[in-house]
Amino acid sequence: MLGWAVVYPEEMGTPVLDRPFMGTASTVLRTLILEAQARGGLVGVTVDWENDQDSLGNVFSENVSLSFHVGTPLLEVATKFTEGLGYFDIEMTPELVLKIYKIRGLDLHETVVYRPGQAIVSHENQIDAKSLVNEVLVEGGDKLLAVASHSASQATYGRREGYLSASNIQEGLSEYGQAYLNRVAYPSWGIQGTVTKFSDERGNRMKPFESYLIGDWIGWNIASEDADELGFYGVLRVCGITVSEDDDTGALSYTLDLHDTMLEHEIRLNQKVERMSQYSGSDVLSVAPSSSGGYSDSEVNNMLAAKANANHLHTGIYAEEDHTHDFLALTDTPDSYLGQGTKVVAVKPDASGLEFITVFGGGGGIGVVTELPNNPTNGQTVFMYNASYQYLATYYGPTAKWYRISLVGSNYPWANVYKPEALYNLLFGDATKSIVAVTVSTDFNTALRIKGATNTTKQLTWTFTSGAGDFGIWVGCETESTNYDWGYVYIDDVDVSGKLGGTVVSRYFSKTLTAGSHTLKITYRKDGSGDVGYDGMQVYAVSVP
């Protein structure tokens, strides 16, 4: 019935596909069963144990730390805890009462004894090769992988692949996998006997499910006969009972699956090893060196990565030539210095790597600055770069002023750009004497300049249709100082620039627009001060989405 329910996420709204669990195995299984019943499943099943106790009150003290993928049948969860890890045995009664036992079984080998001719109908050793594995893929902590092989088993039974999770092991995965194969690379064995009910010499009736249960230890005595000089006299554990009915007589016979003490010991040992490798927080497994050969690639890579991240000295085996790299040999750098004299390195416009570029400057040289120098020399060129400005500027000694000489790069950084030669008609219509093209020696980019007469305000308006997106405009404003003349940029009557003024101001503004009709206004206000020749607003480019 446990195959009728599966592991569900804790929260369906934000599901976690690998659900983690902490606590005793009995608590985990009980929690999952009760959740299934709360969803309306496993109707009629009674869970006959508490969180940390078995059905007899024995306390579980060993915690697990593991996860089950959502959709895992609860039968697989129970099998993992019983046959796989050996935390407890489990049974379901005919009344659908589910019970678990930390240590199941009584020692009845002196009172329940089977003998041939008395109740044993048949007896044979059983060999089971269905779980045989001789090539195992081992997954350790930090996603490490290793492969271990058992060549002798493969020569006899062919290649049988398996998987082993050892999440608590960080190194030695190959060795651990080899130790695992030493236990599973050959068929497992057991004893199978068919018996009937009988009464012993004291008149006690002996019958499975009445005189003994699965998990109990019983006596199994077979006298020596013919070539068998030893016979078999042992104590066996009942691991399974199959009931058969004779079609003619209706008599019942019982087939018992039996383990001796050594086989039970080996099973328990394997379960303990499995628990140590997967779910113990601190135990590590020490095993003999592997004969399957060396470390796996992932283990080697992990060791090298650990060395690379550690602070270690480069002495002895350190090879300096392997740690010295020329600039041109680095990733995404130019291939040669040839013909690149006096150029500087910059990031390519598409951000795909580095390249050499030419930056022109005057006699004072060039440099990147965040503020214009206080004591410039005539012809000194700087690259002004801060949160507000990105442009080249040259200092002109005769006027003692800085002049913006170029936008950054050779192309405007937007799509759908209108440059000055197109802006005369598109933006302003007929030219007037206060709208001029600027082509002086101190300004190498053509622009439109709006010059207002003294004590007047000049405003130009352009109504345009755009798509949805960012509208951009690059403007310059050159005034006597920040205390006199000012410029403004309005988009749909919203001030997007604030007050612009100063000896050199070059700014880019943008505003996100909806599709439709919009208005751009450029305003320059001239006070009563004199005209130094460059007072005004100039437009370098407009980008329409």
N, C-alpha and C positions, 0 to 999 in steps of 0.2 A: 504493500500500500504506500510505502514511502516514495515509490516511483511515481505516484500520482501528484506530487507537489514539488515545486522548484524554489530555488532561492530568488527572492524578489529584492529590488533596490529598497533602501530605507525611505527614500523620497522619490516618488515618481516624477515630480515636477523638475527636479535637478538630479537625475539619476547618476550614481557612481557604478560603473560596470563591474569593477572588482571590489566586492564588499569586504572590508576588513573586520576581523573579530579578535577580541582579547578576552581571556578568561579560561575556565576549564572546558574541556571538550564536551562534558555533559551539559554545561550551561549553553554552549553554542547550539548543540543539536536540539535541546529543549526549546530554546528561543525560536529557532526556525520552524519547529513543528507547531508551536502555539501561534506564530504569525500566520501559518497556513490555515489553521483552524479559524482564526479571526477573519480570514478572507472567505470562509465558507467551505474549506476543503478538509479532507481527512475526518469526515463525520463519523462519530462513534469510537474513535481512537482515544484511549486514555493514556496519558503520560504518567507513569508510575515512578517518578523520581523527582527530587528537588534539584536546584541548580548545581550545587557542588557535592551532591551525594548520589550514590547509586540506589537501587530499589531496596537494598537491605540496610541502608543508612551508612555505608562505608563512605568516608570523606575523600574527595579528590583534591589533591594539593598542587598538582602540576598544571600550570597554565599553558595555553597555546597562544601563538600570535601568527595568524594566517589569514588568508582571504579566499573567498569562493566567488567565481564569476557568476553573475546573475544568469539564471536559467539552469544552473546545476541541479539535477534531481536530488531530493533529500536522501534517496537511497544511496547515491554516490557519496554524500556527506557521511552517512552512517558507516558505509563500507570503509571510507578513509580512516575514521576513528577506531574501527574495530579491527578489520583484517590488515589495514595498512599501517596504522600507528599503534595499535594494541592498547588503547586507553581503557577499553571495557568490552565485554561481550553483550550482545543484545538479543532479545527474543520477543515475540508477540504471541500472546496466549489466544486460544480459540475465542475468548471473549473480547478480543481486540485491545487487550491491555499490553502496552509496550513497556518492557522492563530492560534495565541495563544492570550489569554486575561488574564491579571492579575486579574481583577474583571469583570466577564462576566455577563451580564443580566441587564435589565431595570425594574424598578418598574411600571408595567402596570396594577396593580390590580384594579384600579378605572375605566380604560377604556376598559379592556378586562375582562369580567365577564361571566362565564358560569353558567347556571341554568338548572335543569331538565325540560324536555318538550320544551326547547328552542334549545339546542344543545347537552346536555349531554345525550348520549344513555345509558351508564352504568357507575357505580361508585362502586369501591370496594377497601377495604384495602388489601394490598399485604404483605405477610410475606415471606422473603427469608432466607432459612437456609443453602444455599450452601456454604457460607463463614464462617459458625459457627466453632469455635475452643474452646475446653475446656481442652486441655492438650498441653502445649506449652514448647518447648525446646528453652531456651534463651541463646544466645551467646553474651558475653560481651567483653570488652577489654582484651588484653593479653591472648586470647584463653580460657577464663573462660566459664564454662557452668553451667546452673541451669535448673531445671524443676519446673513448676508451674501447679497446677491442680485446676479444678473447679468441685467439686464432685456433686453438685446439677444439673449442666447441663449434666454431664455424666449419671446421673441416668435417665434423661428424654430422651436424644438424643443419648446416647452411646458415646463411646470414639472417639473424633475428634482431631487428633494431628495436631500441627502446629509448625512453626519455627519463631523466632523473633530475628532479629539482633539488638543489642544495643551496638555498638562498642565504644560509648563514655562513657559507664557506667563501672566503675571499681569495684563497690561493690553494694550490695543490689539487685542482679539480681532476686532473688526469689520474692522480693517485687514488682519489676517492672513487672515481668511476671504475678503476681496476679492482678495488676492494669490493665494490658492489657486484661486479661481474663474477668474482670468485664465489659469490653466493647464489647467483641466478643463472649462470651459464650452463648448468646441467639440470636435467629433469628433477622435480621434487618427487618424493616417494611417501607412501603411507601403507596402511594395512586395511583391507576391506574384508569383512566377514558377514555372512548371512546366517542369522540365528532364528530360532523359534522360541516361544515361551516355554518355560519348564518350571518344575519345583525342585529345589535342592534337597539334599539328604535330610534336612531338618524340616522339610515340608513348606519352606518359604517359597511363594510364587515369584518367579523372576520374569519380569516383562518390561520392555522399554516404556518409558513415560510413566511407569508406576514404581518400579524398583530403582530406577536411575534415570537421569536426564542428560541432555547434551551438556558436556563440560565435566561430567563426573569421570572418575578413574575406576576402571573395573579390572578384574583378573582375566587373563587369557592364557590358558594352558593347553599346549599341544604336545603330546608325548612323542619321543623319537620313534621313527619307524623306517624300516628298510635302509636306504642310503642316508637318510637323515639321522645322524647319530646324536644330534643335540636337541632337536625339538624346539619348542618355544614356550618359555615360561616368563611371562612379563606382566607389567602393569601398563595399561593403555588408556588414553583419554578418548572419550566419545566425542567426536567432532561433528557428526552428522548421522541422522537416522532416516532411512527411507522405508516406508511400509508398503508391502505388496500383498495382494490377495490371490489365492489360487482360483482359477476360473471354474474348476470342477468341484473342489471340496469346500471352497470358501475359507480355507485355513490362511492365517496371516503369517507372513515371514517378514523379518526385519533385516535390512542391510545396514551395517554399521561402518562408518568411516572412522578409523582409529589412528591415533598418533602415539608413538612411544615417548619416553621422557626426553631422549636426545633430540628428536624432531621438534618437540614442543619448546625445548630450550633454544634451538636454532631459530625458530619462528620468533620467539620473544626477543632474542638478541637482534635479529634483523629489524624488528619494529622499533627497538630502542635506538639503533643506529639511525633509522629514518627520522625519528623524532629529534635527535641531536642535530642532524644535518639541516633540517628545515625550520624548526620552530623554537629551538632553545636560543635564548638571547646571548649566551656566553660560551657554551660548550663548543669545543672544536674537536674534530675527529683526527686521531693520529693513526696512520695506516702505513703498511710497508711500501717502499718505493715501487713505482709502476714499472712493469716490464713492457708496456705498450709504447714507450718512447716519449721522453721529453715533455716540454711545456706546450700547451696549445698556443696558437697565434694570438688569441685574445688575451691570454695570460701574459705573454711576452710584451704585448702592446701596453697592457696595464702597468707592468713593472717599469717600462721605459717612461711612460707618462708620469709615474710617481717620482722617478728620478728627475725628470725635466722640471717638475713643479717644486722640487725641494731645493733649498739653498745649499749647494755643494760646490766645493772648490774645483777649478779646472786645472788639476795638476796630474803629473804622471802620464796617464793615457789621453789627456786632453790634446786634441789635434787643432792647433790654432787656425790652420788653413781651412778647416771645415766650419769655423765659426766666424770667419771674416767675409763680408759680403760687399761688393762694389755697388754703388748706387744704381748703375745701369742694369745690374743683374737682378734687382728687386722686382717684385710683381708690379705691373701697371706703371712702370717708369719708362722714359724714352730709351731708345736703343743705342744712341750714340751722342757724344758731345760735339761732333764735327759740325762746324758752322753755327754753334749755339753760343758763341762768345757774347758776354755782357747781358745775356737774356736771364730771366728769372723763371722759376718753376711755379706753375699754377695748376689747379684742378681743371680738367677739361669741362666745357660747357655741359656735356651730358653726364658728368660725374663718373665717367668710366675709367679714369686714371689720371696721370700727371702728364704735363707737356711743358716745353719751353716756350715763353712768349716774350715779345719785345715791348718794353715800356720806355717811352721817350721822356727825356728830362733835360733841364737846362744845366748851366755850369755848376749849380750848387748840388747836383746829384738828385737822386730820388729815394724816397722811403715811404713806408706805410705809417700813417699817423692817425690818431683819433681826434686830435685837435690841431688846428693850423699853428705852425711855429710862430713864436713871438718875435724872433730876430732873423727873418729870412734874408737871403741874398737875391740879387737881381737874377731872374731866370730860373730860380729854384722851383722844381716840380715835385709835388708830393701826391701820394694816393690817399685821399681822405676816406677813412673807413670807420664808421661807427653805426650805432643803431638808427641814426637818422639820415646820414649822408654816405654815398658811395660814388666818388668821382675823382678825376684827376684835376689838380689845380696848379697854376704857375703864378709865381710872384713877379709883378711888373714894377721895377724900381721907380721909373719916372712918375707913376701915379701912386706909388706906395700901396698898391692893392693886390689882392689875390684874385685870379680869374679862373673860372671853371673852364677847362679846355676839352673835356671829352666825357661822354658816357662810358661806363665800364664795358670793355669789349668792343668789337667792331660792329656787332648787330644789336638791335633792340631786343630785350629779353621777353617779348610777348608775341602772341599771334594777332592777326587782324590789325596791323599797325598803320596809322596815317602819319607820314613824316611831313616835315615842313613844306616841301614842294607841293603836296596835295592839300595842305591845310588852308591855303589862301582861299580857295573857293568853297571847300567843304565846311570849314569852320567859321570863316568870317565874311564870306561873300566878297564884295568889292573892296579892294584895298584903299586905305586912307593914309594920310600923311603920318598918322600916329600908329600905323601898323607897318613895320618894316622888317626886312630880312637882315639878320645879323651875320655878317661875313667879315668881321674884323680879325686882325692878326692874333688877338688874344682869345678868340673863340673859334675853334676849328670845326665845330658842328653848326650847320645852318639852323637857325631858329626863327620863330616869329617873336617880335618884340612889341609890347603895348606900352606906349609912352604917353603919359598924361601931362597936360599943361599945369603950370603952377596953380595951386589951390583948386584943383579939379579932381574929379573921380572918373576914370575911364572904365567902362564895363562892356564886354562883348558877350553875346549870348548865342548859343547854338542849340537848336532842337534837333534831336536825332532819334532814330529807331534802332534798338539793339535786341539781341537775344538775351537769354538768362545767363548770367555769369558775372565775372569781375570786369568792371570798366576801370582802365588805368590811364593816368596822365603823368608825364614827367615835365616839370616846370622849373624855371630858374627865376630868381628875384634878386636884383642887384640895386641896392639903395645906398645912401650916404652912411647910414647907421641904423641901428634898431630903434632909434628915437625919432625918426622922421617919417619916411615914406614906407607904405606897406602894400602887400599884395594878398589876395584871397582867391581860393578856388571853391566854387559851390557846385554841387550836383543835386539836381531837383531841390534847389534852394536850401540844401544842407551844407554847412561849412565843413569841408573835409580837410582843410589845410591849416586852419588857424591863421594868426597874423604872421606873414612872411616878411622879413626885412633883414638887412645886414649887408656887409660888403660882398659876400658871396653866399648865396643859398641855392642849392640844387636838390630838388626833392621829388620823390615819386609818391603819388597818392592813388588809392584805389577804393572802389565801393562796389559791393555786390548788388547787381540790378536784376529785376524781373524782366521778362520779355515785354517789350512795348516801347512807348515814346518817353523820352527823358530830356532834361535840359541841363546844359553845362554853362556856367557863368564864370568868367575870369575878370577879376576886378583889380584895378590899380589906383590907389589913392595918393595923389601928389600934394604935399603941403606947400608952405610958402618958401621953402628953402630953394637954393639954386640948383641948376641942372649940371651934374658933373659929366654928363655925356652918356652914362650907362644906366641911369635910373629907369626902371620899368620892369614889367613881367615878360618873360620869354617862354615860349612853349616849344619843347623839343619833339614830343611824340604823344599821340593819343591812341589807345587801344580800345576797340569797341567789340564786345562779345557777340 
